[in-house]
Amino acid sequence: MPPTRKQKGNEGEQAARAYLEQQGYRCLAQNWRAGRLGELDLVMRSPENILVFVEVKTRRGNAFGSPLEGVSARQQAQYARLAECFVAQMMETMPELATVTAWRFDVVGVEPSAQGVPRVTHYPQAF
């Protein structure tokens, strides 16, 4: 049976996380939910001590546009609300958030390859 959309998404998130960690990012949360408001795919801390909220787009190609084009203005606004919720809720349990110098929103595109190693494209400050 072929993998489900959720399974493909999870694989894409794992590939994005591994890629970012190789670049020196540290994962603070993965698949963080705020009730019905939605979910943050990844929350990372950059080597420059910036809090990075990452939307992961797993695609089989660009037939439906690039990963950046896959994040609508509505989704961007929702992601910003989720980021505010994350910081407000996690400030007490993650004291390191107090030392973060800034926030930003990145998009990571993941495209599976025939060789089994996915192609990862990172778009810092995507919105």
C-alpha positions as CSV (number, residue, x, y, z in Angstrom):
1,M,0.0,0.0,0.0
2,P,1.4,3.4,-0.9
3,P,2.2,5.9,1.9
4,T,-0.6,8.2,3.0
5,R,-0.4,11.9,2.7
6,K,0.2,12.1,6.5
7,Q,3.1,9.6,6.3
8,K,4.6,11.6,3.4
9,G,4.2,14.8,5.4
10,N,5.9,13.2,8.4
11,E,8.8,12.0,6.3
12,G,9.2,15.5,4.8
13,E,9.3,17.0,8.3
14,Q,11.9,14.5,9.4
15,A,14.0,15.4,6.3
16,A,13.6,19.1,6.9
17,R,14.5,18.8,10.6
18,A,17.6,16.7,9.8
19,Y,18.7,19.2,7.2
20,L,18.3,22.2,9.5
21,E,20.1,20.4,12.4
22,Q,23.0,19.7,10.0
23,Q,23.1,23.5,9.5
24,G,23.4,24.1,13.2
25,Y,19.7,24.7,14.1
26,R,18.3,23.1,17.3
27,C,14.8,21.7,17.4
28,L,12.6,23.1,20.2
29,A,9.3,21.5,19.0
30,Q,7.9,19.4,16.2
31,N,4.2,19.2,15.4
32,W,3.3,21.6,18.1
33,R,-0.5,22.1,18.3
34,A,-2.6,24.9,19.6
35,G,-6.0,23.3,19.7
36,R,-8.2,24.2,16.7
37,L,-5.9,27.0,15.7
38,G,-3.5,24.6,14.0
39,E,0.0,23.2,14.1
40,L,3.5,24.4,13.8
41,D,5.6,21.9,11.8
42,L,8.9,22.8,13.3
43,V,10.1,25.3,15.8
44,M,13.9,25.7,15.7
45,R,16.6,28.0,17.2
46,S,19.1,29.2,14.6
47,P,22.8,29.3,15.2
48,E,22.3,33.1,15.4
49,N,19.9,32.6,18.3
50,I,16.8,33.4,16.2
51,L,13.5,31.6,16.9
52,V,12.5,30.1,13.6
53,F,9.0,28.8,12.8
54,V,9.2,26.4,9.9
55,E,6.4,25.4,7.5
56,V,7.4,22.2,5.7
57,K,6.0,21.6,2.2
58,T,6.6,18.1,0.9
59,R,6.0,17.8,-2.9
60,R,6.6,15.4,-5.7
61,G,7.4,18.3,-8.0
62,N,6.5,21.9,-8.9
63,A,3.4,21.1,-10.9
64,F,1.3,23.0,-8.3
65,G,3.9,25.7,-7.7
66,S,7.0,26.1,-5.5
67,P,6.9,25.4,-1.8
68,L,6.8,29.2,-1.2
69,E,3.7,29.5,-3.4
70,G,2.1,26.8,-1.3
71,V,1.8,29.1,1.7
72,S,-1.1,31.4,1.3
73,A,-1.6,34.8,3.0
74,R,-4.2,33.2,5.2
75,Q,-1.8,30.4,6.2
76,Q,0.9,33.0,6.9
77,A,-1.5,34.9,9.2
78,Q,-2.4,31.6,11.0
79,Y,1.2,30.7,11.4
80,A,1.9,34.1,13.0
81,R,-0.9,33.6,15.4
82,L,0.4,30.1,16.2
83,A,3.9,31.5,16.8
84,E,2.5,34.1,19.3
85,C,0.6,31.2,21.1
86,F,3.8,29.1,21.2
87,V,5.9,31.9,22.8
88,A,3.2,32.8,25.3
89,Q,2.6,29.2,26.3
90,M,6.2,27.9,26.3
91,M,7.9,30.9,28.0
92,E,7.6,29.3,31.4
93,T,8.8,25.9,30.4
94,M,11.5,27.0,28.0
95,P,13.5,29.8,29.7
96,E,15.8,29.9,26.7
97,L,13.1,31.7,24.8
98,A,13.9,34.8,26.9
99,T,17.3,34.9,25.3
100,V,16.1,34.7,21.7
101,T,17.0,37.8,19.7
102,A,14.3,37.7,17.0
103,W,11.7,35.6,15.3
104,R,11.3,34.6,11.7
105,F,9.2,32.4,9.4
106,D,10.9,30.0,7.1
107,V,9.6,27.5,4.5
108,V,11.4,24.2,3.8
109,G,10.5,22.4,0.6
110,V,11.1,18.6,0.5
111,E,11.0,16.7,-2.7
112,P,11.5,12.9,-2.7
113,S,14.1,11.5,-5.1
114,A,14.5,8.2,-6.9
115,Q,17.8,7.7,-5.0
116,G,16.0,7.8,-1.6
117,V,17.6,10.9,-0.4
118,P,15.1,13.8,-0.5
119,R,16.0,17.1,-2.0
120,V,15.6,19.8,0.6
121,T,15.3,23.5,-0.2
122,H,15.4,26.1,2.6
123,Y,13.7,29.5,2.2
124,P,14.8,31.7,5.2
125,Q,12.6,34.6,6.0
126,A,9.9,33.4,3.6
127,F,7.2,35.6,5.1
